[in-house]
Amino acid sequence: MTTPIKTTAFAAAVTAALSLAAANAPANAADDMEKCFGVAKAGENDCKAGAGTSCAGTSKVDYQGNAWKLVPKGSCLSMDLPGDRKGSLEELDRDIPS
């Protein structure tokens, strides 16, 4: 095999390896996160915030109960929030805009 062919083959192998590693990284990171309802500030929710909203950044009020944010797994229920609010792993009926 000539040097240019070896170089091209090596570059292709490195590119394939990097692509595979990049494809697996987000899945592993997502495994360490969970949806936490009622903890996002207005306009800072992650995608799908319930009735009246469509996707990321569309929550209307702070701590909207049907809006969620991805948080590190295990931290949702113990987050410090103002008032008597708590995060939830399921949608809440509180702080829903009219």
Secondary structure, DSSP 8 states (H G I E B T S, - for coil): --HHHHHHHHHHHHHHHHHHHHHHHHHHHHHTEEEEET---TT---S--STT--STT---STT-TT-EEEEETT-GGG---STT---BSS--SSS---
